[in-house]
Amino acid sequence: MEHEGEWAAAREALSALLYEALSEPEIRSALADSEITDMQAGQAVLDDHTVLARIRMEQDEVRRLGLEFGTSGWDDRDGRARVTFSGAGWLLFAFTLGVGYISLMRAAWAGMALIDHVIVVIGFIATVAISCRVAVEKAPDVLVLLGMEDREGESDETYGLGDRWKIVLATLVQPELLRLIESRRQRIYSTTLRSRQMANLYVEDDTDVVVTEATERLGRVLKRSASGAIALAGQRGTGKTTAIQSIMQGRFQSPDSPPPLTVVAAAPARYEARDFVLHLHALLCKAIIGKVDEIQACAAWDEPDRSWDRLRGIVMPVVVIAAVVYGGSQLLGMTIPAFLTDLQRSAVAIWNGFPDKIPDVFLGGSFLRGAVLVACVVAALYGIRLVFALLGSVGWLWRWGTRRRRDPLNTLKTQARQQLDRIRFLQTFTSGWSGKISTPLKGEASRTWQSQRAEQQLTHPEVVEEFRRFARTAAATLIAAGVIDRIVIAIDELDKIGQPEKAHEFVNDIKGVFGVPGCLFLVSVSDDAFTTFEQRGIAVRDAFDSAFAEMIRMDHFTVDESRHWISKRLPGAPEQFVLLCHCLSGGLPRDLRRCVVDMLDAAFDLYNPPLSAVVARMVRQEVLKKSHAFAGMARSQETGPGISGLMGDLLAARSATTPGEMLELAKSLAEPDEHYAQLRAQSSSFLLFCATILEVFTDALDEQALRATTLASLATVRQQMAVDPRVARGLLVRFRKEHGLQFDDLT
């Protein structure tokens, strides 16, 4: 109970955040399709102790950094107003301005005329107003110290979150609300596919990305890791490349920090370590050049407004002066040289006889001449403005040139170009001379001299050191300039190196580039690497254990995640069809997209197709594709005694359409065969899986029947078929037994 007040503050902050989040159009649109109201959604999140704890941690962090009132620096950590040196300086200026004016006014007041008194009083009022404005705007904390104003600002409105209010709202409260609403979304139960509306089926939008447990962990890792190496593990198609692309697009980035500079390189199947590090170096150079060009383009986009202001400050006075000179000369019937000479005489007369000569000069001639002279005075003021504008432009040009020469981003860009040229070309310098001397005795003496200087190729350690030095310099420069928060270098498709020992060798060869300050490396690896990493701590250490600080496994989608993915791309899809795609794909994100496309293709020429028709077509297409693949695998293997029977069963599978036919072929393919044991196990398990899908997903699978079954376990079977078909077969037999399907002769 000792911290009850602090928990109450966190609860108040969360309540205010929920009130603002529930008014967002995205949240309100999601609530319209769900089974809960906004009050229920808000209360559910408010009762979530995990969210409440994260709110309190944010408040503690803001309090620790002294950011309760934003970045203005008006308050200290205990909430009391404090006077800064800047505020005290502005306050002294305001005081001196007022006191100085009053002193001058008192000294000259007695000798002034009435009209002068009026002008001085008006000036006094203006001076007091300016002094008060300076005090209020530049030193507002003084009013708080004097008790003239209460501190009511961001501390009350943000409940201790300060500048992180919007960040917490966007990265914590809104995602939690959307996750809750998605779990309570109204589900449609039907054995008829009526929905044909598609959205972003082939495009990943920011709002369509499924946030899984692995991506949440990746976000936390990216938040706390500025350098080092992190591995993304998982089966192909689980979203490792999508996660890397999400990092490039800034989806894991906090709103209060700049995005990272991301470089993506595909790991080659056949490689030389030195060449790959050079490739990484070249990609980094290109990315830096592009980033600096982007920054300079943005600056140039903002520059035309300021350039136009400077140009207008020069052109406008010139136009006014020229118009006055030309118009005045024409009105007075003079040539321009004569008019300028007359102006010179008038100016000299005023200068020598100031102020007595002013009436004579302006009123001594005609009214037209006096008006022209007044216009010339205005033009003279524009001339003064022109002088200052020219001086300002010259100063700006000088500062611009100096800043451009000293700009660290320009220096970095130059270094990147030089590094890129050094990588691409071998510089060769050749110089030479030759001559011949003839002697009187018809003899000749000749000499030829040639010098060639060529830069030798760098060794692998030297290439690594050059890369580390440049990456460290680039990261420090860009981070100091505030344009990035780090450099992220992603090495994708390492899992496509088929042999594990080759993948280990690759990591061993390139891990020398890891550990650069300000550079975070992301490497996609296989499931085997993840298993090895999880066994760290034993006596044997391998390349993955010593190279990576953390390893994140990208898993298959759960049923809820598959449902969320499909609902964003096929709104209104019935639950039966959602589960069908989830089971056929095994929850593998890449295959889930393919299954949705296949489902739409299977129903393209049917009006409101029933579940049984869609399933029959989809399974038929799967059997055709896999039977061709199995037959190709059989032909590629060494011919054994049972090849004829195996090929006959595989060819017969192409025409199998009913569960009974597939079950018979599955039993036939399961016969013992030492030459083709693995292939028989794979094909038999696959046909048994297809038969089970046909038997389960029928038109009788209504809402009640669907709720009474555990169809999601078929997705686990599909996952195991790619790992161990015998385990998959055992799971299938158990599923069939639990759901009253034939299983006696399948064990």
C-alpha positions in Angstrom: 0.0 0.0 0.0 3.0 2.3 0.3 3.0 3.0 -3.4 -0.7 3.2 -3.8 -0.5 6.9 -4.8 2.0 6.1 -7.6 -0.2 3.3 -9.0 -3.1 5.7 -8.8 -1.2 8.2 -10.9 -0.4 5.5 -13.5 -4.1 4.5 -13.5 -5.1 8.1 -14.1 -2.6 8.4 -16.9 -3.9 5.2 -18.6 -7.5 6.4 -18.3 -6.7 9.6 -20.0 -4.7 7.8 -22.7 -7.6 5.4 -23.3 -10.1 8.3 -23.6 -8.0 9.8 -26.3 -7.3 6.5 -28.1 -10.9 5.5 -28.2 -11.7 8.6 -30.2 -9.3 7.6 -33.0 -11.0 6.7 -36.3 -9.1 3.4 -36.6 -10.2 2.3 -33.1 -13.8 3.3 -33.6 -13.9 1.5 -37.0 -12.5 -1.6 -35.3 -15.1 -1.4 -32.5 -17.9 -1.2 -35.0 -17.0 -4.8 -36.2 -16.5 -6.2 -32.7 -18.7 -7.6 -30.0 -17.7 -5.1 -27.3 -18.4 -1.4 -26.7 -15.8 1.3 -26.2 -16.5 1.3 -22.4 -15.8 -2.5 -22.2 -12.7 -2.2 -24.3 -11.3 0.7 -22.2 -12.1 -1.1 -19.0 -10.4 -4.3 -20.2 -7.2 -2.5 -21.0 -7.4 -0.5 -17.7 -7.6 -3.8 -15.8 -4.5 -5.2 -17.6 -1.8 -5.0 -15.0 0.9 -5.4 -17.6 -0.2 -2.3 -19.4 -0.5 -0.4 -16.1 3.0 -1.5 -15.1 4.4 -0.2 -18.4 2.7 3.1 -17.9 4.3 3.4 -14.5 7.7 2.5 -15.9 7.3 5.3 -18.4 6.4 7.8 -15.7 9.4 6.7 -13.6 11.7 7.1 -16.6 10.4 10.6 -17.3 10.8 11.6 -13.7 14.3 10.2 -13.6 15.3 12.3 -16.6 13.6 15.4 -15.3 11.2 15.6 -18.3 7.9 16.2 -16.5 7.5 19.6 -18.2 8.9 18.7 -21.6 12.2 20.1 -22.8 11.8 23.7 -21.8 13.9 23.2 -18.6 11.6 25.4 -16.5 11.2 22.9 -13.6 13.6 20.8 -11.5 12.9 17.2 -10.6 10.7 17.9 -7.6 8.4 20.1 -9.7 9.5 23.5 -8.4 10.0 26.3 -10.9 13.6 27.4 -11.4 15.2 30.4 -13.0 17.7 29.6 -15.8 20.6 31.9 -16.8 18.8 32.7 -20.0 15.7 33.7 -18.2 17.6 35.8 -15.8 19.4 37.6 -18.7 16.2 38.4 -20.4 14.6 39.6 -17.2 17.6 42.0 -16.6 17.3 43.3 -20.2 13.6 44.1 -19.6 14.4 45.8 -16.3 17.2 47.9 -17.9 15.0 48.9 -20.8 12.3 50.2 -18.6 14.5 51.9 -16.0 16.7 53.5 -18.7 13.7 55.0 -20.5 12.3 56.4 -17.3 15.6 58.0 -16.4 15.9 59.7 -19.8 12.3 60.9 -19.6 12.8 62.5 -16.2 16.0 64.2 -17.3 14.5 65.8 -20.4 10.9 66.3 -19.3 11.2 69.9 -18.1 12.6 71.3 -21.3 10.1 69.6 -23.6 7.1 71.2 -25.4 3.6 69.8 -25.1 3.7 67.8 -28.3 7.0 66.2 -27.1 5.4 65.3 -23.8 2.7 63.4 -25.7 5.2 61.5 -27.8 7.3 60.7 -24.8 4.3 59.3 -22.9 3.3 57.1 -25.8 6.9 55.9 -26.0 6.8 55.1 -22.2 3.7 53.0 -22.6 5.3 51.1 -25.5 8.5 50.5 -23.5 6.6 49.2 -20.5 4.6 46.9 -22.8 7.8 45.6 -24.5 9.4 45.0 -21.1 6.4 43.1 -19.7 6.2 41.0 -22.9 9.9 40.1 -22.7 9.5 39.1 -19.0 6.5 36.9 -19.6 7.8 35.2 -22.8 11.4 34.8 -21.9 11.2 34.3 -18.1 7.8 32.9 -17.3 9.2 30.9 -14.3 9.6 34.2 -12.5 5.8 34.6 -12.2 5.6 31.2 -10.7 8.2 32.0 -8.1 6.4 35.3 -7.2 3.2 33.4 -6.8 1.5 35.3 -9.7 0.8 32.2 -11.7 0.3 28.5 -10.9 2.2 25.9 -12.8 -0.5 24.2 -14.8 0.8 22.7 -18.0 2.1 19.5 -19.4 2.5 18.0 -15.9 -1.2 18.0 -15.3 -2.3 17.2 -18.8 0.1 14.3 -19.3 0.0 12.8 -15.8 3.7 12.6 -15.5 4.4 11.3 -19.0 5.6 14.7 -20.4 6.9 14.6 -24.0 6.3 10.8 -24.1 2.5 11.1 -24.0 2.1 10.7 -27.8 4.7 8.0 -27.9 3.0 5.9 -25.2 -0.3 6.5 -26.9 1.0 5.3 -30.3 3.2 2.4 -29.2 1.4 1.0 -26.2 -2.2 2.0 -25.7 -3.5 1.9 -29.3 -1.9 -1.5 -30.1 -3.3 -3.0 -26.9 -6.7 -1.7 -27.8 -6.5 -3.1 -31.3 -5.3 -6.4 -30.1 -8.2 -6.7 -27.6 -10.7 -5.6 -30.2 -9.4 -8.1 -32.7 -9.8 -10.9 -30.2 -13.4 -9.9 -29.7 -14.2 -9.4 -33.3 -17.5 -10.9 -34.5 -16.8 -14.1 -36.3 -18.9 -15.3 -39.2 -19.8 -18.9 -39.4 -21.0 -20.2 -42.7 -20.2 -23.1 -45.1 -20.7 -20.8 -48.0 -18.0 -18.4 -49.3 -19.9 -15.2 -50.1 -17.1 -12.7 -49.5 -15.1 -11.8 -52.6 -13.7 -8.4 -51.4 -9.9 -8.3 -51.4 -7.5 -5.8 -50.0 -3.7 -5.8 -50.0 -3.4 -9.4 -50.8 0.0 -9.0 -52.4 1.1 -5.8 -50.5 2.2 -5.5 -46.9 0.7 -2.3 -45.5 1.6 -0.8 -42.2 -1.9 -1.4 -40.8 -2.0 -5.0 -42.1 1.2 -6.3 -40.4 0.4 -9.0 -37.8 2.2 -8.3 -34.6 3.3 -11.6 -33.2 5.2 -12.4 -30.0 8.4 -12.7 -32.0 8.0 -9.3 -33.5 7.2 -7.7 -30.2 10.4 -9.2 -28.8 12.3 -7.9 -31.9 11.0 -4.5 -31.1 12.2 -4.7 -27.5 15.6 -5.9 -28.7 15.9 -3.1 -31.2 15.0 -0.6 -28.6 17.7 -1.6 -26.2 20.5 -2.7 -28.6 22.4 0.0 -30.4 25.2 -2.4 -31.6 26.0 -6.1 -31.7 24.6 -8.9 -33.7 21.1 -10.5 -33.5 20.0 -13.6 -35.4 16.5 -14.2 -36.7 15.8 -17.9 -36.9 12.9 -19.9 -38.3 11.6 -21.9 -41.1 11.6 -20.3 -44.6 8.4 -18.3 -45.0 7.9 -17.5 -41.3 8.5 -13.8 -41.9 12.3 -13.1 -41.4 12.5 -11.1 -44.6 9.3 -9.3 -43.7 10.7 -8.4 -40.3 13.8 -6.9 -42.0 11.7 -4.9 -44.4 9.6 -3.6 -41.5 12.8 -2.3 -39.9 13.7 -0.6 -43.1 10.3 1.1 -43.2 10.6 2.2 -39.6 7.7 0.1 -38.1 9.7 -0.7 -35.0 10.9 2.9 -34.5 10.0 5.0 -31.6 8.2 8.3 -32.8 10.7 10.4 -30.8 13.8 9.1 -32.5 15.0 9.2 -36.2 14.8 6.1 -38.3 17.9 3.8 -38.7 20.0 3.6 -41.8 19.3 0.1 -43.0 21.5 -1.9 -45.4 20.3 -5.3 -46.6 22.5 -7.8 -48.2 21.6 -11.3 -49.4 23.9 -14.1 -48.2 25.4 -15.9 -51.3 25.1 -19.6 -51.7 28.8 -19.6 -52.8 31.0 -16.9 -51.5 34.5 -15.6 -50.7 34.5 -14.0 -47.2 36.7 -11.1 -48.4 34.4 -10.4 -51.4 31.3 -10.5 -49.3 32.7 -8.0 -46.8 33.7 -5.7 -49.7 30.1 -6.1 -50.9 28.8 -5.0 -47.5 31.2 -2.1 -47.6 30.0 -1.0 -51.0 26.3 -1.3 -50.0 27.0 0.8 -46.9 28.8 3.5 -49.0 25.8 3.7 -51.4 23.3 3.9 -48.5 25.3 6.7 -46.9 25.6 8.6 -50.1 21.8 8.2 -50.7 21.0 9.3 -47.1 23.2 12.4 -47.3 21.7 13.3 -50.7 18.2 12.9 -49.2 19.0 15.2 -46.3 20.5 17.8 -48.7 17.5 17.5 -51.0 15.1 18.2 -48.0 17.2 21.2 -47.0 17.2 22.5 -50.6 13.4 22.0 -50.7 13.1 24.4 -47.7 15.7 26.8 -49.0 13.7 28.4 -51.9 11.5 30.3 -49.4 14.4 31.9 -47.7 16.2 32.5 -51.0 13.1 34.3 -52.3 13.0 36.4 -49.2 16.6 37.5 -49.7 16.0 38.1 -53.4 12.9 40.2 -52.6 14.9 42.2 -50.1 17.2 43.2 -52.8 14.9 43.6 -55.8 12.2 45.6 -54.0 14.4 48.5 -53.0 16.0 48.6 -56.4 12.6 48.8 -58.1 11.4 51.5 -55.7 14.5 53.6 -56.1 14.5 53.3 -59.9 10.8 54.1 -60.1 11.2 57.2 -57.9 14.2 58.5 -59.9 12.6 57.9 -63.2 9.2 59.2 -62.2 10.6 62.2 -60.4 12.7 63.2 -63.4 9.8 62.9 -65.7 7.4 64.9 -63.4 10.0 67.7 -63.0 10.9 67.7 -66.7 14.6 66.9 -66.1 16.9 64.3 -67.4 17.9 61.6 -65.0 21.5 63.1 -64.5 20.1 66.5 -63.9 17.6 65.2 -61.5 20.3 63.3 -59.5 22.4 66.5 -59.5 19.5 68.5 -58.1 18.9 65.9 -55.4 22.6 66.1 -54.5 22.4 69.9 -54.0 19.3 69.5 -51.9 20.9 66.9 -49.7 24.1 69.0 -49.2 21.9 72.1 -48.3 20.0 70.1 -45.6 23.3 68.6 -44.3 25.0 72.0 -44.0 22.0 73.8 -42.6 20.2 71.1 -40.5 17.5 71.6 -39.3 16.8 75.2 -40.5 17.2 74.4 -44.2 14.6 71.6 -44.2 11.5 73.9 -44.7 13.4 75.8 -47.4 14.3 72.7 -49.3 10.9 71.0 -49.2 8.7 74.1 -49.3 10.8 76.5 -51.2 9.7 75.3 -54.6 6.4 74.1 -56.1 4.1 71.5 -54.4 5.1 68.9 -57.1 8.8 69.4 -56.3 8.1 69.0 -52.6 6.1 65.8 -53.2 8.9 64.4 -55.3 11.5 65.1 -52.6 9.3 63.3 -50.0 9.2 60.3 -52.3 13.0 60.5 -52.6 13.3 60.4 -48.8 11.2 57.2 -48.8 13.4 55.9 -51.6 16.5 56.7 -49.5 15.1 54.6 -46.7 14.7 51.8 -49.2 18.3 52.4 -50.2 19.4 51.8 -46.6 17.4 48.6 -46.6 19.1 47.6 -49.9 22.5 48.1 -48.3 21.6 45.9 -45.3 20.1 43.3 -47.7 23.3 43.2 -49.7 25.4 42.9 -46.6 23.2 40.1 -45.3 23.3 38.2 -48.6 27.1 38.5 -48.7 27.3 37.2 -45.1 24.9 34.3 -45.9 27.0 33.3 -49.0 30.1 33.3 -46.8 28.5 31.3 -44.1 27.0 28.9 -46.6 30.4 28.3 -48.2 32.1 27.8 -44.9 29.4 25.5 -43.6 29.4 23.5 -46.8 33.2 23.0 -46.6 33.0 22.1 -42.9 29.8 20.1 -43.0 30.6 16.7 -41.5 27.9 15.1 -43.7 29.6 16.4 -46.9 32.9 15.1 -45.6 31.3 11.7 -44.9 29.8 11.7 -48.4 33.2 12.4 -49.9 34.7 9.6 -47.9 32.0 7.2 -49.0 32.6 8.0 -52.6 36.3 7.5 -52.2 35.7 4.2 -50.4 33.4 3.1 -53.2 35.9 4.0 -55.8 38.6 2.1 -53.9 36.4 -1.0 -53.8 35.6 -0.9 -57.5 38.9 0.0 -59.1 42.6 -0.7 -58.6 44.4 2.6 -59.2 47.4 2.4 -61.4 49.9 5.2 -61.9 52.4 4.9 -64.8 55.0 7.4 -65.8 58.1 6.9 -68.0 60.6 8.4 -70.2 63.0 7.2 -72.9 65.8 8.7 -74.9 68.6 7.9 -77.4 72.1 9.4 -77.8 74.0 9.2 -81.1 77.8 9.3 -81.0 80.1 10.5 -83.8 81.3 7.0 -84.4 77.8 6.0 -85.4 77.3 4.3 -82.1 74.1 4.7 -80.1 73.5 4.6 -76.4 69.9 4.3 -75.3 68.1 4.0 -72.0 64.5 3.3 -71.1 63.1 3.9 -67.6 59.6 3.1 -66.5 58.0 3.2 -63.1 54.7 1.5 -62.3 52.9 1.9 -59.0 49.9 -0.2 -58.2 48.0 -0.5 -54.9 48.1 -4.1 -53.7 44.9 -5.9 -52.9 43.9 -5.9 -49.3 43.8 -9.1 -47.3 40.7 -10.3 -45.6 41.7 -8.9 -42.1 42.6 -5.6 -43.7 39.2 -5.5 -45.5 37.4 -6.2 -42.2 39.4 -3.5 -40.5 38.7 -0.9 -43.2 35.0 -1.8 -43.0 34.9 -1.4 -39.2 36.7 1.9 -39.3 34.4 3.4 -41.9 31.2 2.0 -40.4 32.3 3.4 -37.0 33.0 6.8 -38.4 29.7 6.9 -40.5 27.6 5.8 -37.5 29.2 8.4 -35.2 28.8 11.2 -37.8 25.2 10.4 -38.7 24.1 9.9 -35.1 25.7 13.2 -34.0 23.9 15.0 -36.9 20.6 13.6 -35.6 19.5 12.0 -38.9 19.6 8.4 -37.7 19.7 6.6 -34.4 21.9 3.7 -35.6 23.0 1.8 -38.7 21.3 -1.6 -39.2 23.0 -4.1 -41.5 20.8 -7.0 -42.3 22.2 -10.2 -43.9 19.3 -12.1 -45.3 18.8 -15.6 -46.7 21.6 -17.2 -44.8 19.1 -20.0 -44.2 19.3 -20.8 -47.9 22.8 -22.1 -47.5 21.8 -25.8 -47.5 24.8 -27.3 -45.6 24.9 -26.3 -41.9 28.7 -26.5 -41.8 28.8 -24.0 -44.7 26.5 -21.6 -42.8 28.7 -21.9 -39.7 31.8 -21.3 -41.8 30.2 -18.2 -43.3 29.3 -16.7 -39.9 32.9 -17.5 -38.7 34.4 -15.7 -41.6 32.3 -12.5 -41.4 31.7 -12.2 -37.6 34.8 -10.0 -37.5 32.7 -7.1 -38.7 30.2 -7.4 -35.8 30.5 -5.2 -32.7 31.0 -1.9 -34.4 29.6 0.9 -32.1 26.4 2.3 -33.6 26.0 -0.6 -36.0 23.5 -3.4 -35.3 23.7 -6.6 -37.4 20.7 -8.7 -38.2 21.3 -12.2 -39.7 18.5 -14.6 -40.8 19.5 -18.2 -39.9 17.9 -21.6 -40.0 16.1 -23.6 -37.3 19.2 -25.7 -36.8 21.1 -22.6 -35.8 18.4 -21.7 -33.3 18.6 -25.2 -31.7 22.4 -25.0 -31.5 22.1 -21.5 -29.9 19.7 -22.7 -27.3 22.2 -25.4 -26.3 24.8 -22.7 -25.3 26.3 -23.1 -21.9 27.6 -26.6 -22.6 31.2 -27.4 -23.2 31.0 -27.1 -26.9 30.6 -23.6 -28.4 30.0 -23.1 -32.1 30.0 -20.1 -34.5 26.4 -19.0 -33.8 26.9 -19.1 -30.0 30.0 -16.9 -30.1 28.7 -14.5 -32.8 25.2 -13.5 -31.7 24.1 -11.8 -28.5 20.5 -12.8 -29.0 18.5 -15.0 -31.3 14.8 -14.5 -32.0 12.7 -17.3 -33.5 10.1 -16.4 -36.0 7.3 -19.0 -35.5 4.3 -20.0 -37.5 1.1 -18.1 -37.1 -1.4 -19.1 -34.4 -5.0 -19.5 -35.4 -5.7 -16.0 -34.0 -2.9 -14.5 -36.0 -3.9 -16.3 -39.2 -7.5 -15.0 -38.6 -6.2 -11.5 -38.2 -4.1 -11.7 -41.4 -7.0 -13.1 -43.4 -9.5 -10.6 -42.0 -7.3 -7.7 -43.2 -7.1 -9.1 -46.8 -10.4 -10.9 -47.2 -13.0 -9.1 -45.0 -16.0 -11.2 -44.1 -14.4 -14.6 -44.7 -16.3 -17.3 -42.7 -14.6 -19.0 -39.9 -14.7 -22.4 -41.7 -12.7 -21.0 -44.6 -10.2 -19.2 -42.3 -9.5 -22.5 -40.5 -9.2 -24.3 -43.8 -6.4 -21.9 -45.0 -4.7 -22.1 -41.6 -4.7 -25.9 -41.6 -3.5 -26.3 -45.2 -0.7 -23.7 -44.7 0.3 -24.9 -41.3 0.3 -21.2 -40.2 3.3 -20.5 -42.3 2.8 -16.9 -43.4 4.1 -17.4 -46.9 1.9 -20.4 -47.5 -1.1 -18.8 -45.9 -1.1 -16.1 -48.6 -0.8 -18.9 -51.2 -3.7 -20.8 -49.7 -6.0 -17.7 -49.7 -5.1 -17.1 -53.4 -5.8 -20.8 -54.2 -9.1 -20.6 -52.3 -10.2 -17.6 -54.4 -9.0 -19.3 -57.6 -11.0 -22.4 -56.7 -14.1 -20.4 -56.2 -13.7 -18.0 -59.1 -16.4 -19.6 -61.4 -18.8 -20.6 -58.7 -21.6 -18.5 -57.2 -21.5 -18.6 -53.4 -19.5 -21.9 -53.5 -20.1 -24.3 -50.6 -17.2 -25.4 -48.4 -17.1 -28.9 -49.8 -16.6 -27.7 -53.4 -13.9 -25.3 -52.4 -12.1 -27.9 -50.3 -12.3 -30.5 -53.1 -10.7 -28.1 -55.6 -8.0 -26.9 -53.2 -7.0 -30.4 -52.1 -7.0 -31.6 -55.7 -4.6 -28.8 -56.7 -2.4 -29.7 -53.7 -2.3 -33.4 -54.6 -1.4 -32.7 -58.2 1.5 -30.4 -57.3 2.9 -32.7 -54.6 2.5 -35.9 -56.6 4.6 -34.3 -59.4 7.2 -33.3 -56.8 7.3 -36.7 -55.2 7.7 -38.4 -58.6 10.5 -36.1 -59.5 12.3 -36.9 -56.2 11.8 -40.7 -56.9 13.4 -40.3 -60.4 16.4 -38.4 -59.0 17.2 -41.1 -56.5 19.2 -44.3 -57.3 16.9 -46.9 -58.8 15.9 -49.6 -56.3 13.8 -52.7 -56.3 10.6 -51.0 -55.2 10.7 -48.1 -57.7 7.9 -49.5 -60.0 5.4 -49.9 -57.1 6.3 -46.4 -55.7 6.0 -44.7 -59.1 2.7 -46.5 -59.7 1.2 -45.2 -56.4 2.5 -41.7 -57.0 1.0 -41.6 -60.5 -2.3 -43.0 -59.2 -2.4 -40.2 -56.6 -2.9 -37.6 -59.4 -6.3 -39.0 -60.1 -7.4 -39.5 -56.5 -10.3 -37.3 -55.6 -12.1 -39.0 -52.7 -10.9 -39.6 -49.1 -11.2 -43.3 -49.6 -8.9 -43.4 -52.6 -6.4 -41.3 -50.8 -6.5 -43.5 -47.7 -5.9 -46.6 -49.8 -2.9 -45.0 -51.5 -1.6 -43.7 -48.1 -1.7 -47.3 -46.8 0.0 -48.6 -49.9 2.8 -46.0 -49.8 3.3 -46.7 -46.1 4.6 -50.2 -46.8 8.2 -50.9 -45.6 10.9 -50.1 -48.2 14.5 -49.6 -47.2 15.4 -47.8 -50.5 12.7 -45.2 -50.5 11.7 -45.1 -46.8 11.8 -41.3 -46.4 10.0 -40.6 -49.7 7.3 -43.2 -48.9 6.8 -41.7 -45.4 6.4 -38.1 -46.8 4.0 -39.1 -49.6 1.9 -41.4 -47.3 1.6 -38.7 -44.6 0.6 -36.1 -47.1 -2.2 -38.2 -48.7 -3.4 -39.1 -45.2 -3.5 -35.4 -44.4 -5.4 -34.5 -47.5 -7.9 -37.3 -46.9 -8.5 -36.0 -43.3 -9.0 -32.4 -44.6 -11.7 -33.7 -47.1 -13.4 -35.7 -44.3 -13.5 -32.9 -41.8 -14.2 -29.8 -43.9 -17.7 -30.7 -45.2 -20.9 -28.8 -45.6 -22.0 -30.3 -42.2 -19.3 -28.3 -40.4 -21.6 -25.6 -39.0 -20.9 -23.4 -36.0 -21.8 -26.0 -33.4 -19.7 -28.7 -35.0 -16.8 -26.3 -35.5 -16.8 -25.3 -31.8 -16.8 -29.0 -30.8 -13.6 -29.8 -32.8 -10.0 -28.9 -32.4 -9.1 -28.3 -36.1 -6.2 -26.1 -35.3 -4.2 -29.3 -34.4 -4.2 -30.1 -38.2 -1.9 -27.0 -38.7 0.6 -28.7 -36.3 0.4 -31.8 -38.4 1.1 -29.7 -41.5 4.1 -28.2 -39.8 5.5 -31.5 -38.8 5.2 -32.9 -42.3 8.2 -30.7 -43.3 10.2 -31.9 -40.4 9.4 -35.5 -39.6 6.6 -37.2 -41.6 6.4 -40.1 -39.2 5.6 -37.7 -36.3 3.0 -36.1 -38.5 1.4 -39.5 -39.3 1.2 -40.2 -35.6 -0.5 -36.9 -34.9 -2.9 -37.6 -37.8 -3.9 -41.0 -36.4 -4.5 -39.5 -33.0 -6.7 -36.8 -34.5 -8.7 -39.2 -36.5 -9.2 -41.4 -33.4 -10.4 -38.4 -31.4 -12.9 -37.3 -34.1 -14.3 -40.7 -34.9 -12.6 -41.2 -38.3 -11.1 -44.4 -39.5 -7.7 -45.1 -37.9 -7.4 -48.9 -37.2 -5.4 -49.9 -40.2 -3.4 -46.6 -40.5 -1.0 -47.1 -37.5 
